[in-house]
Amino acid sequence: MQTCGILRKWTKKLFCHTNRATFRALLRPPVQEWLTLSPAHSERTQERVEPPDYRPPETVGRIAAVVAAAGFSSRMGRFKPLLPWRNGTVIEAVAAGLAAGGASPVNVVTGHRGEEIAERLTPGDAVAISNPDYRKNEMLRSYQVGIDALLRDGRPVQGALLALGDQPHIPAGVIRQIIDRALAVPEAVVVPSFMRRRGHPVYLPWRFFPNLVNLESGRSLRDLLEEFDEEIVYEVVESDCVRRDMDVPAEYEFLRSEYEWAE
């Protein structure tokens, strides 16, 4: 009984002198394994593999982007990445906007009709990364594949913007605003917001890459943000562009009318 009392007293003292995020980190077991795709089948398995390099970058300033573009566009009825936008396609505009805003590299994670998307990407601006699990239609898995590719690339990054493949309307200036905030607070999660509502793309620092990749199938980026809510810094933008995407034809037509040729 005395031992239990001492333990409770120690725990209370620790919690009082430690913020909740740090306290959770102390209780959370270290990452022991890297979840990876087995080449023999399409299910994700907990195989022990050589882990990517988790060392922090020696200098800050290089922020990548991962674009989720592996889905079927079922609700749209047409394939969203290849829909017309300005003088090209939606996916070209998404990748070009991220690159112009300062993201490098830009990993566009593909699945359905992936070769057609890859042909549309401008070399030097973006590279196509294949998601072999795209038929499960889980956006989380696309982000995991894109982050895994960054870690195995060998070139250190401070973090990555997690972007949507159906937001061609976000100006490069808004991307630059989010990146500038990430450079100012490199270890925080940066979420753009408009009218106190969250949007995309979300900046995730390198230290949370393992947490993202090890999220179980069926969970989402929202789950990760809720878990690390105290680590979030909000960057207020002056447009609702970060809140809008296009899942159905009416949303696509609205974005074209409001943003396609906007300066």
DRENRO-821357 format. One record per residue: x, y, z of N, C-alpha, C in turn; residue in three letters; residue number from 0. Coordinates in pm, whole numbers, plus 50000, padded with zeros to 5 digits. Atoms other than C-alpha are relative to their C-alpha. Example, Ala and Ser with C-alpha at 12.3 -4.5 7.8 and 13.67 -1.06 7.14 Angstrom:
BEGIN
npx,npy,npz,capx,capy,capz,cpx,cpy,cpz,r,k
50089,49881,50000,51230,49550,50780,50090,50120,50000,Ala,0
49918,49881,49994,51367,49894,50714,49923,50109,50073,Ser,1
***
This chain:
BEGIN
npx,npy,npz,capx,capy,capz,cpx,cpy,cpz,r,k
50083,49879,50000,50000,50000,50000,50086,50126,50000,Met,0
49911,49885,49995,50286,50236,50080,50062,50027,49863,Gln,1
49942,49986,50134,50441,50166,49740,49902,50066,49904,Thr,2
50103,49941,50088,50113,50250,49562,49984,50149,50028,Cys,3
50014,49860,49964,50089,50574,49757,50114,50084,49947,Gly,4
49883,49930,50052,50441,50674,49660,49988,50018,49849,Ile,5
50015,49993,50145,50367,50592,49296,49899,50106,49959,Leu,6
50100,49899,50032,50050,50803,49295,50054,50141,50022,Arg,7
49943,49870,49968,50236,51091,49457,50099,50043,49893,Lys,8
49901,49970,50103,50518,51068,49201,49933,50036,49868,Trp,9
50071,49975,50126,50275,51054,48907,49934,50137,50002,Thr,10
50064,49869,49988,50080,51356,49034,50102,50112,49988,Lys,11
49895,49898,50005,50401,51552,49080,50051,50016,49858,Lys,12
49952,49996,50138,50518,51460,48730,49902,50074,49911,Leu,13
50102,49939,50085,50190,51563,48571,49989,50150,50025,Phe,14
50010,49858,49965,50186,51896,48755,50113,50082,49940,Cys,15
49884,49928,50049,50531,51987,48623,50028,49970,49854,His,16
49979,50038,50140,50489,51854,48271,49873,50029,49923,Thr,17
50121,49977,50077,50254,51968,47997,49945,49867,49952,Asn,18
50067,50126,50031,50004,51708,47880,50062,49929,49880,Arg,19
49941,50064,50118,50171,51650,47544,50126,49923,50038,Ala,20
49878,50068,49958,50503,51568,47711,49967,49879,50085,Thr,21
50040,50111,49915,50330,51349,47968,49955,49881,49916,Phe,22
50044,50108,50087,50161,51149,47692,50118,49935,49931,Arg,23
49883,50055,50068,50495,51113,47516,50079,49908,50091,Ala,24
49929,50086,49906,50650,50968,47831,49934,49865,50014,Leu,25
50073,50125,49985,50378,50706,47851,49991,49920,49871,Leu,26
50014,50068,50128,50373,50626,47480,50123,49914,49972,Arg,27
49884,50083,50029,50597,50331,47388,50071,50050,49875,Pro,28
49928,49955,50118,50871,50409,47137,49962,49918,49878,Pro,29
50030,50070,50124,50821,50321,46775,50105,49891,49979,Val,30
49908,50112,50015,50974,49976,46730,50002,49946,49857,Gln,31
50011,50059,50132,50855,49881,46385,49950,50102,49902,Glu,32
50050,49917,50108,50784,50041,46053,49896,49919,49925,Trp,33
50104,50071,50072,50453,49943,45898,50027,50014,49852,Leu,34
49966,49996,50141,50516,49852,45539,49912,49908,49921,Thr,35
50079,50084,50088,50352,49690,45243,50082,49879,49962,Leu,36
49932,50122,50042,50450,49330,45188,49985,49983,49850,Ser,37
50013,50018,50144,50530,49269,44819,49922,49877,49962,Pro,38
50068,50125,50031,50365,48929,44844,49849,50013,49998,Ala,39
50144,49982,49998,50017,49062,44910,49967,50146,50025,His,40
50040,49860,49996,49818,49383,44933,49959,50047,50138,Ser,41
50037,49958,49866,49748,49388,45306,50121,50061,50069,Glu,42
49891,49942,49923,49954,49612,45531,50028,49911,50119,Arg,43
49962,50090,49893,50148,49406,45782,50108,50064,50084,Thr,44
49897,49949,49912,50369,49477,46079,50126,49915,49982,Gln,45
49876,50070,50027,50695,49356,45930,50115,50084,50052,Glu,46
49882,49928,49955,51028,49447,46082,50090,50024,49880,Arg,47
49916,49964,50112,51222,49633,45817,50101,50103,50047,Val,48
49903,49898,49966,51515,49869,45812,49928,50135,50007,Glu,49
50078,49877,49988,51362,50192,45949,50066,50115,49926,Pro,50
49942,49881,50061,51407,50518,45760,50070,50085,50104,Pro,51
49922,49914,49912,51634,50783,45905,49909,50103,50066,Asp,52
50085,49906,49927,51449,50975,46178,50079,50116,50058,Tyr,53
49922,49892,49944,51733,51211,46258,49945,50134,49950,Arg,54
50050,49870,50044,51627,51577,46252,50091,50059,49893,Pro,55
49917,49936,50101,51746,51779,45953,50099,50094,50065,Pro,56
49897,49915,49942,52068,51968,46018,49961,50148,49994,Glu,57
50048,49863,50012,51909,52289,45896,49853,49997,49961,Thr,58
50140,49991,50038,51550,52398,45861,49990,50074,49867,Val,59
50021,49922,50121,51405,52541,45545,49954,49921,49881,Gly,60
50045,50081,50114,51327,52249,45314,49872,49928,50039,Arg,61
50130,50057,49969,50959,52160,45324,49943,49934,49875,Ile,62
50054,50077,50112,50815,51892,45099,49848,50011,49998,Ala,63
50146,50010,50006,50457,51826,44993,49963,49860,49955,Ala,64
50055,50130,50040,50258,51504,44965,49855,50024,49958,Val,65
50134,49976,50055,49948,51516,44745,49927,49867,49987,Val,66
50081,50121,50009,49676,51253,44783,49916,50006,49872,Ala,67
50070,50000,50128,49558,51173,44429,49984,49859,49947,Ala,68
50006,50141,50038,49504,50797,44427,49859,49946,49984,Ala,69
50137,50051,49996,49125,50773,44443,49933,49986,49864,Gly,70
50077,50029,50121,48855,50688,44191,49911,50116,49955,Phe,71
50089,49887,50032,48659,51018,44198,49857,49954,49975,Ser,72
50132,50061,50023,48338,50816,44229,49887,50101,50008,Ser,73
50109,49903,49983,48120,51103,44351,49997,50104,49888,Arg,74
49994,49901,50108,48239,51335,44075,49943,49943,49871,Met,75
50046,50060,50124,48155,51088,43799,50099,50017,49887,Gly,76
49889,49980,50093,48466,51205,43613,50128,49997,50082,Arg,77
49875,50016,49927,48831,51157,43705,50056,50138,50036,Phe,78
49967,49864,49955,48913,51466,43914,50140,50048,49960,Lys,79
49867,49946,50030,49291,51489,43862,50018,50048,49857,Pro,80
49983,49964,50141,49252,51514,43485,49890,50091,49947,Leu,81
50099,49902,50043,48960,51756,43478,50070,50128,49954,Leu,82
49937,49877,50048,49036,52078,43288,50011,50106,50109,Pro,83
49980,49884,49911,49181,52367,43487,50099,50093,49932,Trp,84
49921,49903,50076,49315,52677,43317,50046,49935,49869,Arg,85
49950,50056,50126,49541,52558,43035,50049,49857,50015,Asn,86
49955,50137,49977,49603,52216,43185,49894,49921,50072,Gly,87
50091,50085,49924,49448,51983,43439,50006,50036,50148,Thr,88
50006,49974,49856,49356,51990,43806,50130,49960,50068,Val,89
49881,50048,49928,49654,51783,43919,50124,50082,49963,Ile,90
49889,49914,50039,49896,51998,43720,49997,50129,50080,Glu,91
50013,49875,49925,49761,52309,43892,50034,49981,50147,Ala,92
49969,50028,49859,49784,52148,44238,50151,49992,50019,Val,93
49855,50019,49986,50147,52041,44189,50075,50130,49974,Ala,94
49932,49876,50033,50250,52369,44027,49983,50104,50110,Ala,95
50023,49905,49892,50092,52575,44305,50086,49971,50122,Gly,96
49916,50039,49887,50274,52380,44575,50146,50033,49973,Leu,97
49861,49973,50035,50606,52408,44392,50027,50150,49997,Ala,98
49982,49855,50006,50560,52780,44324,49997,50063,50138,Ala,99
50006,49949,49863,50478,52832,44691,50120,49965,50084,Gly,100
49876,50030,49929,50811,52682,44793,50017,49857,50047,Gly,101
49987,50139,49956,50744,52312,44856,50092,49923,49905,Ala,102
49908,50081,50080,51017,52074,44739,50057,49886,50084,Ser,103
50067,50043,50122,50995,51793,44651,49848,49993,50021,Pro,104
50145,50021,49995,50626,51748,44566,49973,49856,49956,Val,105
50032,50140,50028,50526,51381,44588,49850,49987,49975,Asn,106
50141,50021,50034,50198,51316,44407,49974,49850,50006,Val,107
50025,50142,49979,50066,50982,44530,49882,49959,49912,Val,108
50098,50041,50099,49877,50806,44253,49954,49857,50023,Thr,109
50053,50136,49994,49672,50492,44212,49922,49973,49874,Gly,110
50085,50013,50119,49378,50480,43972,50050,50093,49890,His,111
49951,49926,50116,49502,50591,43628,50128,50077,50033,Arg,112
49878,49935,49954,49836,50668,43784,50095,50040,49889,Gly,113
49908,49968,50109,50034,50658,43459,49957,50127,49928,Glu,114
50049,49879,50066,49812,50926,43308,50033,50124,50083,Glu,115
49964,49888,49913,49870,51150,43610,50148,50030,49987,Ile,116
49855,49982,50007,50246,51093,43596,50041,50073,49872,Ala,117
49967,49936,50127,50252,51202,43231,49971,50149,50003,Glu,118
50040,49860,49993,50094,51533,43330,50090,50083,50091,Arg,119
49919,49927,49903,50345,51626,43599,50124,50058,49934,Leu,120
49882,49933,50054,50621,51871,43518,50125,49952,50071,Thr,121
49876,50044,49936,50967,51720,43581,50067,50116,50073,Pro,122
49940,49895,49919,51140,51914,43855,49903,50061,50097,Gly,123
50104,49948,49910,50811,52032,44005,49945,49889,50089,Asp,124
50068,50107,49926,50661,51699,44108,50042,49863,49946,Ala,125
49972,50138,50038,50713,51324,44101,49883,49913,50044,Val,126
50111,50090,49968,50451,51049,44095,50051,49883,50083,Ala,127
49970,50113,49912,50462,50789,44375,49877,49910,50001,Ile,128
50114,50091,50012,50244,50480,44334,49957,49945,50136,Ser,129
50060,50060,49881,50011,50371,44614,49940,49865,49960,Asn,130
50051,50131,50042,49965,49994,44567,49869,49962,50067,Pro,131
50124,50029,49928,49672,49999,44811,49885,50092,49958,Asp,132
50098,49896,50034,49470,50259,44620,49857,49949,49990,Tyr,133
50136,50053,50013,49172,50026,44570,49923,50006,50132,Arg,134
50068,49986,49871,49100,50057,44943,49943,50140,50019,Lys,135
50055,49864,50000,49033,50425,44875,50016,50069,50135,Asn,136
49971,49936,49872,49195,50542,45201,50103,50111,49978,Glu,137
49908,49889,50017,49351,50888,45188,50121,49988,50091,Met,138
49890,50017,49906,49561,50806,45494,50112,49920,49938,Leu,139
49896,50086,50057,49741,50531,45305,50083,50076,49897,Arg,140
49925,49920,50097,49836,50776,45029,50101,50090,50070,Ser,141
49906,49918,49925,49989,51011,45284,50114,49916,50057,Tyr,142
49897,50087,49947,50175,50720,45441,50101,49961,49893,Gln,143
49912,50036,50110,50316,50613,45105,50089,50119,49962,Val,144
49923,49882,50036,50424,50969,45026,50105,50036,50102,Gly,145
49903,49971,49894,50592,51024,45362,50109,49895,50002,Ile,146
49901,50108,50005,50763,50685,45341,50101,50026,49888,Asp,147
49911,49970,50111,50906,50788,45003,50095,50114,50035,Ala,148
49914,49890,49958,51038,51112,45154,50111,49951,50092,Leu,149
49902,50049,49903,51211,50930,45437,50106,49913,49934,Leu,150
49906,50089,50068,51372,50680,45203,50077,50070,49889,Arg,151
49933,49924,50106,51478,50949,44957,50142,50038,50039,Asp,152
49865,49969,49954,51779,51036,45171,50030,50148,50013,Gly,153
49978,49856,49988,51747,51414,45139,49915,50052,50116,Arg,154
50076,49960,49881,51648,51566,45475,49899,50109,49970,Pro,155
50101,49895,50008,51331,51770,45503,49959,50038,50141,Val,156
50048,49952,49870,51202,51980,45790,49863,49943,50031,Gln,157
50136,50051,49985,50850,51854,45732,49934,49995,49864,Gly,158
50071,50012,50126,50581,51817,45469,49860,50059,50010,Ala,159
50139,49958,50013,50257,51976,45356,49919,49881,49952,Leu,160
50090,50108,50040,49980,51717,45338,49885,50065,49924,Leu,161
50091,49927,50087,49775,51839,45044,49897,49908,49936,Ala,162
50105,50072,50070,49458,51736,44865,50021,50013,49849,Leu,163
49984,49997,50144,49457,51648,44497,49889,50071,49927,Gly,164
50112,49931,50064,49137,51842,44432,49986,50144,50049,Asp,165
49999,49859,49962,49239,52191,44542,50091,50079,49906,Gln,166
49914,49928,50095,49383,52346,44224,49992,50151,50014,Pro,167
50027,49857,49988,49252,52686,44328,50082,50071,50106,His,168
49924,49935,49892,49484,52748,44624,50120,50073,49940,Ile,169
49890,49923,50060,49722,53029,44524,50134,49965,50062,Pro,170
49865,50023,49949,50096,52993,44559,50029,50089,50120,Ala,171
49979,49910,49887,50084,53290,44796,49950,49943,50132,Gly,172
50051,50064,49878,49873,53095,45046,50092,49886,50042,Val,173
49902,50106,49968,50113,52800,45022,50123,50062,50065,Ile,174
49883,49933,49943,50401,53039,45088,49970,50050,50141,Arg,175
50037,49954,49867,50214,53183,45389,50007,49886,50101,Gln,176
49996,50116,49910,50176,52836,45543,50144,49956,50022,Ile,177
49860,50040,49988,50539,52750,45470,50077,50098,50087,Ile,178
49931,49901,49917,50661,53076,45622,49969,49979,50148,Asp,179
50034,50025,49860,50472,52997,45941,50070,49874,50049,Arg,180
49931,50124,49962,50618,52646,45942,50148,50024,50025,Ala,181
49859,49967,49979,50967,52791,45911,50021,50072,50133,Leu,182
49990,49925,49874,50897,53014,46211,49980,49909,50121,Ala,183
50027,50095,49891,50769,52723,46425,50022,49858,49947,Val,184
49972,50122,50076,50942,52421,46267,49956,49870,50066,Pro,185
50038,50125,49934,50842,52164,46530,49851,49992,50030,Glu,186
50144,50001,49977,50473,52256,46545,49926,49951,49877,Ala,187
50090,50031,50110,50188,52127,46332,49931,50130,49962,Val,188
50061,49875,50046,50062,52418,46121,49877,49967,49916,Val,189
50127,50024,50068,49698,52414,46013,49943,50133,49953,Val,190
50063,49876,50044,49553,52688,45792,49854,50004,50043,Pro,191
50139,49989,49956,49219,52821,45908,49936,50124,49939,Ser,192
50080,49888,50048,48945,53047,45778,49872,50002,50081,Phe,193
50119,49987,49916,48668,53175,46004,49998,49893,50109,Met,194
49983,50094,49889,48801,52948,46281,49968,49855,49960,Arg,195
50022,50137,50047,48761,52635,46066,50125,49953,49928,Arg,196
49876,50055,50056,49047,52409,45962,49991,49977,49850,Arg,197
49993,50027,50142,49162,52366,45606,50126,49922,49964,Gly,198
49882,50067,50054,49437,52217,45388,50076,50098,49910,His,199
49920,50114,49951,49723,52173,45328,50047,50020,50144,Pro,200
49952,50002,49863,49841,52080,45677,50151,49975,49999,Val,201
49856,50023,49986,50209,52112,45767,50026,49905,50116,Tyr,202
49964,50098,49897,50344,51811,45956,50152,49996,50012,Leu,203
49855,50005,49985,50698,51836,46100,50051,49857,50000,Pro,204
49939,50132,50017,50937,51546,46051,49982,49912,50123,Trp,205
50005,50081,49878,50911,51437,46416,49869,49922,50014,Arg,206
50127,50073,49996,50550,51326,46358,49983,49904,49883,Phe,207
50010,50095,50112,50623,51125,46043,49975,49857,50048,Phe,208
50027,50138,49954,50645,50795,46240,49858,49981,50049,Pro,209
50138,50011,49949,50311,50866,46409,49900,49988,49886,Asn,210
50090,50008,50115,50144,50920,46073,50009,49864,49933,Leu,211
49982,50125,50074,50291,50614,45906,49949,49881,50080,Val,212
50043,50112,49918,50200,50391,46199,49853,50006,50043,Asn,213
50144,50001,49976,49833,50492,46213,49938,49877,49934,Leu,214
50063,50121,50053,49616,50185,46166,49905,50034,49886,Glu,215
50096,49987,50108,49407,50134,45856,49861,50030,50057,Ser,216
50131,49960,49951,49066,50294,45898,50002,50130,50077,Gly,217
49990,49872,49932,49196,50598,46083,50033,50109,49898,Arg,218
49984,49890,50093,49262,50940,45935,50096,50104,50056,Ser,219
49917,49889,49956,49474,51252,45949,49934,50074,50115,Leu,220
50072,49932,49892,49205,51402,46170,50030,49935,50135,Arg,221
49967,50069,49876,49277,51135,46432,50136,50044,50053,Asp,222
49866,49958,49958,49643,51235,46436,49996,50143,50054,Leu,223
50009,49862,49954,49557,51604,46471,49933,50009,50136,Leu,224
50066,50001,49870,49325,51528,46761,50096,49951,50109,Glu,225
49905,50055,49902,49597,51326,46934,50104,50103,50041,Glu,226
49896,49901,49972,49846,51611,46908,49943,50142,49991,Phe,227
50068,49871,50008,49602,51899,46941,50081,50113,50061,Asp,228
49923,49896,49933,49832,52088,47176,50123,50043,49920,Glu,229
49885,49968,50083,50104,52087,46910,49962,50086,49880,Glu,230
50047,49930,50119,49891,52273,46654,50013,50152,50015,Ile,231
50000,49854,50015,49954,52633,46549,49913,50031,49879,Val,232
50091,49966,50110,49681,52787,46335,50050,50123,49925,Tyr,233
49964,49888,50086,49766,53012,46044,49873,50049,49930,Glu,234
50124,49945,50052,49473,53236,45960,50024,50055,49859,Val,235
49992,49949,50136,49424,53298,45588,49876,50084,49970,Val,236
50107,49905,50028,49202,53562,45429,49901,49950,49897,Glu,237
50089,50055,50102,49026,53331,45185,49950,49864,50045,Ser,238
50053,50132,49967,48805,53026,45216,50056,49891,49909,Asp,239
49944,50098,50094,49018,52853,44951,50052,49876,50070,Cys,240
49945,50116,49929,49177,52629,45214,49891,49907,50051,Val,241
50113,50079,49953,48833,52507,45314,49927,49927,49888,Arg,242
50078,50053,50112,48704,52424,44967,50078,49894,49922,Arg,243
49948,50097,50095,48763,52116,44756,49884,49963,49909,Asp,244
50108,50033,50094,48555,51940,44493,49979,49850,49994,Met,245
50037,50141,50001,48385,51607,44538,49890,49969,49899,Asp,246
50114,50020,50090,48079,51657,44316,50006,50107,49890,Val,247
49992,49906,50112,48023,51837,43981,49968,50144,50037,Pro,248
50036,49863,49964,47857,52141,44141,50116,50073,50067,Ala,249
49885,49937,49932,48164,52206,44358,50110,50032,49899,Glu,250
49901,49974,50106,48394,52177,44056,49961,50124,49921,Tyr,251
50044,49885,50077,48187,52424,43859,50008,50128,50081,Glu,252
49988,49881,49915,48178,52663,44155,50145,50047,50007,Phe,253
49859,49961,49990,48556,52656,44194,50049,50060,49868,Leu,254
49960,49943,50129,48599,52719,43823,49949,50142,49984,Arg,255
50057,49867,50017,48368,53017,43832,50062,50103,50094,Ser,256
49949,49907,49900,48523,53169,44145,50152,50015,49998,Glu,257
49855,50000,49979,48892,53078,44127,50084,49974,49877,Tyr,258
49914,50053,50106,49005,52937,43793,50094,50105,49940,Glu,259
49917,49896,50060,49129,53265,43647,50024,50116,50097,Trp,260
49975,49894,49901,49155,53462,43970,50149,50022,50017,Ala,261
49859,49967,49977,49482,53640,44034,50034,49979,50147,Glu,262
***
